[in-house]
Amino acid sequence: MGIRWMLLAVLLFATPLWASDLAREGRIANEIQDMLLVGEPVTLQAQGAPFFGIYATEATAYSQGAVIILHGRGAHPDWVDVVNPLRSRLPEYGWKTLSIQLPIAASDASDWVYRALIPEAFPRITAAVEFLKQQGVANIVLIGHSLGARMGVEYLAQTAPDELRAFVAIGLPAEVAEADTGTLGALKKLTLPVLDIYGSRDIDSVLDTVPARAASARQAGNTAYRQHQVAGADHFFNGLSDTLIAEVRAWLGRVAPGETVNR
C-alpha cells in the first residue's frame, strides 16, 4: 500500500493539474470560427500543442503594424467585450490584429487555478510574435484585458522580443500584498511604453491598486508609463467601446506609430 501511495503521489505532483482545459478550448474554437465576420481562424503551435487564434489584416492601403490581443479570464479570442471591438476595429486604422486563445480552466475553477495558468500563456504569446514576424511585421504591440493584461505584463517581465514596442493593459488587476511578485513585481521590470487604462467603475483589484501600479512603474524608471482612467467605464467598458478604441489608437499613434508602408 505504501509503495502504491508513493507512486500515486509522484504521478499527481508530476501532472500539471492547472494545465489549460484543451477540450474546452477546442469546443470554443469550433463554436466561434464559423461565425467570424472579421478575420480568419488560424492554428498556432506552442510547445508542440496547437491553439486557436483569429488573424485580421488591415483594411487600409497602408500598414501601421500589428497588435496581439490577450483576452480575460475564461474568455476567448472573439469575446464580445473589449476583445472583439479591438480586434475587429483596429484594422480600419491600419493595424493587423491577432487575437489568441489563452490557457483556460474549467468554468468553475478558482482564482488560484487561473493564476497558476499565467506562465502557460508565455509560449503562446511568443508563438503569436513569431507568426506576425513571418508576415513581415516588425512593429508589434501587446494588448491585454484583465487576466490577459496580467499575463502580458508578467510575460514582458520575463522576455521582451525586440518587435514588441509597447503594451496596453486594460483593467490590470494586482495585489498590494505581492509588491515584488505578480503584477506589481512585473511592472518594476518594464521600461517599454505602457498604457495602464481602466474604468472609474472597474473591479476592486484594479481600482485599489492604481497608486501601487504607478509606484512600481516609477521604481522601474519607466518614463513611458501612463495611467488613464475612463470616466463611467466598468471592467468590460460596456457601452464605451468606441471610447476605448479611440484612447488606444491615440496612444499607439504616439508611442508605436509604425511605418505606414503602402501595401
Disulfide bonds with the S-S distance in Angstrom:
none
